[in-house]
Amino acid sequence: MQQSNRMADSLPDSPDAILFDLDGTLADSMTVIAEALVDTLARFGHTTTVEGLMPHFGPRMQEVISAATGVDLDVADRIYADYLPRYYGEYMARSRPLPGGDALLDALAPTGVPMGIVTSKIERGAHDLLAHLGWSAHFGVVVGRDTTPEMKPSPVPVQYALDALDADPARTVSVGDTEADMQAASAAAVVAIIGLTVIRTPEQMLGAGATHTCEDLDAVRALLLPILKAQPA
């Protein structure tokens, strides 16, 4: 398991909170999302592939659609409106935990560290996915793109989660898989930012503000558990 880091001393002992992105970070749902979008785009006459869409994920979905097809945002809005019920009605239930996801959350839970989700999903959709995966009880706050006036890469949703968990950003860890996750946490002054290098390179994650990179969730677990030993059960 590869681990690289730029600021090894940025990991706080007994952190106030750990924040996670959801899709592509804990949940193996990016392929499912891409499949739903490929299906939807085909109905509008656009031929795309799962592999071709992956580099575009990170911004809001309308921007992903526009970048992948060249349509303007007004058209992307209409495509997105068609995509949503298809994804939630037909595709979301295909999502599974990423390898190491259950083990990571099961290892973190006994430490008592507060955990939150900051996602670009709508809040209702995030709750639905967490319930589907059996993870709802792990998280003290779930922040979706419609929870706050701004979404990632703005720091606003991260700040909302920090406030909800009464966490100091200087004692918080954030984990994500896109530049938007890194940028949002960095702008919110989160001290330790872990970038997963599944659909992005370590250089992309570090360039967007990550203090550490990990190739998978087993590496994240190995990085976090030593700093959580002092947490109360």
C-alpha positions as CSV (number, residue, x, y, z in Angstrom):
1,M,0.0,0.0,0.0
2,Q,1.6,3.2,-1.1
3,Q,1.5,6.2,1.2
4,S,3.1,9.5,0.5
5,N,2.9,12.7,2.4
6,R,4.1,16.2,2.2
7,M,3.6,17.2,5.9
8,A,3.9,14.2,8.1
9,D,3.6,16.3,11.2
10,S,0.2,17.8,10.1
11,L,-1.8,14.8,11.4
12,P,-3.2,15.9,14.8
13,D,-3.1,13.5,17.8
14,S,-6.6,12.6,18.9
15,P,-8.3,14.8,16.2
16,D,-11.6,16.6,16.9
17,A,-13.2,15.1,13.8
18,I,-12.7,13.2,10.5
19,L,-14.6,14.4,7.4
20,F,-15.1,12.2,4.4
21,D,-16.3,12.6,0.9
22,L,-18.7,9.8,-0.1
23,D,-18.8,8.8,-3.7
24,G,-15.4,7.4,-4.8
25,T,-14.0,7.9,-1.3
26,L,-15.9,5.5,0.9
27,A,-18.5,4.2,-1.6
28,D,-17.7,2.4,-4.8
29,S,-20.3,4.5,-6.6
30,M,-18.4,6.5,-9.2
31,T,-18.7,3.7,-11.8
32,V,-22.4,3.4,-11.0
33,I,-22.8,7.2,-11.3
34,A,-20.9,7.1,-14.6
35,E,-23.0,4.3,-15.9
36,A,-26.2,6.2,-15.1
37,L,-24.8,9.2,-16.8
38,V,-23.7,7.3,-19.9
39,D,-27.3,5.9,-20.2
40,T,-28.8,9.3,-19.7
41,L,-26.5,11.1,-22.2
42,A,-27.3,8.4,-24.8
43,R,-30.9,9.3,-24.6
44,F,-29.9,12.9,-25.6
45,G,-27.8,11.7,-28.5
46,H,-24.4,11.8,-26.8
47,T,-22.1,8.8,-26.9
48,T,-19.8,8.6,-23.9
49,T,-18.0,5.9,-21.9
50,V,-17.5,5.4,-18.2
51,E,-13.7,5.7,-18.6
52,G,-14.2,9.0,-20.6
53,L,-16.3,10.5,-17.9
54,M,-14.1,9.7,-14.9
55,P,-11.6,12.6,-15.4
56,H,-14.4,15.1,-15.4
57,F,-15.9,14.2,-12.0
58,G,-15.4,16.6,-9.1
59,P,-17.4,19.7,-10.0
60,R,-21.2,19.8,-9.9
61,M,-22.8,17.3,-12.3
62,Q,-24.0,20.0,-14.8
63,E,-20.4,21.0,-15.3
64,V,-19.4,17.4,-15.7
65,I,-22.1,17.0,-18.4
66,S,-21.0,20.2,-20.1
67,A,-17.3,19.3,-20.1
68,A,-18.0,15.8,-21.4
69,T,-20.4,16.8,-24.2
70,G,-19.7,20.4,-25.0
71,V,-23.3,21.4,-24.3
72,D,-24.0,24.7,-22.5
73,L,-25.2,24.7,-18.9
74,D,-28.8,25.2,-19.7
75,V,-28.9,22.0,-21.8
76,A,-26.8,20.3,-19.1
77,D,-29.5,21.3,-16.5
78,R,-32.1,19.5,-18.6
79,I,-30.0,16.4,-19.0
80,Y,-29.2,16.4,-15.2
81,A,-32.9,16.6,-14.4
82,D,-33.4,13.5,-16.5
83,Y,-30.4,11.8,-14.9
84,L,-31.4,12.2,-11.2
85,P,-34.5,9.9,-11.1
86,R,-32.7,7.4,-13.3
87,Y,-29.7,7.2,-10.9
88,Y,-31.7,7.1,-7.7
89,G,-34.4,4.8,-9.1
90,E,-32.3,2.3,-11.1
91,Y,-28.6,2.7,-10.3
92,M,-27.8,3.8,-6.8
93,A,-28.7,0.4,-5.2
94,R,-25.8,-1.1,-7.2
95,S,-23.3,0.9,-5.1
96,R,-21.0,-1.0,-2.7
97,P,-18.4,-0.1,-0.2
98,L,-15.0,0.5,-1.6
99,P,-12.4,-2.1,-0.6
100,G,-11.4,-1.3,2.9
101,G,-14.4,0.9,3.6
102,D,-16.2,-1.2,6.1
103,A,-12.9,-2.1,7.8
104,L,-11.9,1.6,8.1
105,L,-15.3,2.7,9.6
106,D,-15.4,-0.3,11.9
107,A,-11.9,0.5,13.1
108,L,-12.7,4.2,13.6
109,A,-16.0,3.8,15.4
110,P,-14.6,2.5,18.7
111,T,-12.2,5.4,19.0
112,G,-15.1,7.8,19.5
113,V,-13.8,10.3,17.0
114,P,-16.7,12.3,15.5
115,M,-17.1,11.7,11.8
116,G,-19.0,13.6,9.0
117,I,-19.8,13.4,5.3
118,V,-19.2,16.3,3.0
119,T,-20.5,15.3,-0.5
120,S,-21.5,16.8,-3.8
121,K,-24.6,14.6,-3.7
122,I,-27.9,16.1,-2.6
123,E,-28.3,15.6,1.1
124,R,-31.3,13.2,0.8
125,G,-29.3,11.1,-1.7
126,A,-26.4,10.9,0.6
127,H,-28.6,9.7,3.5
128,D,-30.1,7.2,1.2
129,L,-26.7,5.8,0.1
130,L,-25.4,5.7,3.7
131,A,-28.6,3.8,4.7
132,H,-28.1,1.4,1.8
133,L,-24.5,0.7,2.9
134,G,-25.4,0.4,6.5
135,W,-23.3,3.3,7.5
136,S,-25.8,5.9,8.8
137,A,-24.9,5.5,12.5
138,H,-21.2,6.3,11.9
139,F,-21.8,10.0,11.0
140,G,-22.8,12.9,13.1
141,V,-23.4,15.2,10.2
142,V,-24.1,14.8,6.5
143,V,-23.6,17.8,4.3
144,G,-24.9,17.7,0.7
145,R,-24.6,20.2,-2.1
146,D,-28.1,21.5,-1.2
147,T,-27.3,21.8,2.6
148,T,-25.4,25.0,2.2
149,P,-25.5,27.9,-0.2
150,E,-22.2,26.8,-1.8
151,M,-20.7,23.4,-2.6
152,K,-17.2,22.1,-2.9
153,P,-14.6,23.5,-3.8
154,S,-16.0,26.3,-1.6
155,P,-15.0,25.9,2.0
156,V,-18.6,26.6,3.1
157,P,-19.8,22.9,3.3
158,V,-16.7,21.9,5.2
159,Q,-17.2,24.8,7.6
160,Y,-20.8,23.7,8.1
161,A,-19.6,20.2,9.1
162,L,-17.0,21.5,11.4
163,D,-19.5,23.7,13.2
164,A,-22.0,20.8,13.5
165,L,-19.3,18.6,15.0
166,D,-17.8,21.4,17.2
167,A,-14.5,20.7,15.6
168,D,-11.5,22.9,15.2
169,P,-10.1,22.8,11.6
170,A,-6.6,22.9,13.1
171,R,-7.5,19.5,14.7
172,T,-9.4,17.9,11.9
173,V,-8.7,15.4,9.2
174,S,-10.4,15.4,5.8
175,V,-10.4,12.5,3.2
176,G,-11.5,12.8,-0.4
177,D,-10.7,11.7,-4.0
178,T,-11.0,14.8,-6.2
179,E,-9.4,18.2,-6.4
180,A,-12.6,19.8,-5.2
181,D,-12.4,17.8,-1.9
182,M,-8.8,19.0,-1.4
183,Q,-9.5,22.6,-2.3
184,A,-12.6,22.8,0.0
185,A,-10.8,21.4,3.0
186,S,-7.7,23.5,2.4
187,A,-9.8,26.7,2.1
188,A,-11.5,25.8,5.3
189,A,-8.0,25.6,7.0
190,V,-8.3,21.9,7.7
191,V,-4.8,20.8,8.9
192,A,-4.6,17.3,7.5
193,I,-6.0,16.5,4.1
194,I,-5.8,13.0,2.7
195,G,-6.2,12.6,-1.1
196,L,-7.1,9.1,-2.4
197,T,-5.2,8.4,-5.7
198,V,-7.9,6.2,-7.4
199,I,-9.0,8.5,-10.2
200,R,-6.4,11.2,-9.6
201,T,-2.6,11.1,-9.4
202,P,-0.7,12.0,-6.2
203,E,0.6,15.1,-8.0
204,Q,-2.9,16.2,-8.7
205,M,-4.0,15.7,-5.1
206,L,-1.0,17.4,-3.6
207,G,-1.3,20.3,-6.1
208,A,-4.9,20.8,-5.0
209,G,-4.0,21.0,-1.3
210,A,-3.6,17.5,0.0
211,T,-1.1,17.1,2.8
212,H,-1.0,13.3,2.3
213,T,-2.0,10.8,-0.4
214,C,-3.1,7.2,0.0
215,E,-3.7,4.7,-2.8
216,D,-6.6,3.0,-1.0
217,L,-8.6,2.9,2.3
218,D,-6.4,0.3,3.9
219,A,-3.6,2.9,3.6
220,V,-5.9,5.6,5.1
221,R,-6.7,3.3,8.0
222,A,-2.9,2.6,8.6
223,L,-2.3,6.4,8.6
224,L,-5.2,7.3,10.9
225,L,-5.2,4.6,13.6
226,P,-1.9,5.6,15.3
227,I,-3.2,9.1,15.9
228,L,-6.5,7.8,17.4
229,K,-5.1,5.5,20.1
230,A,-5.8,8.1,22.8
231,Q,-9.4,8.6,21.9
232,P,-12.0,7.4,24.4
233,A,-14.0,4.4,23.6
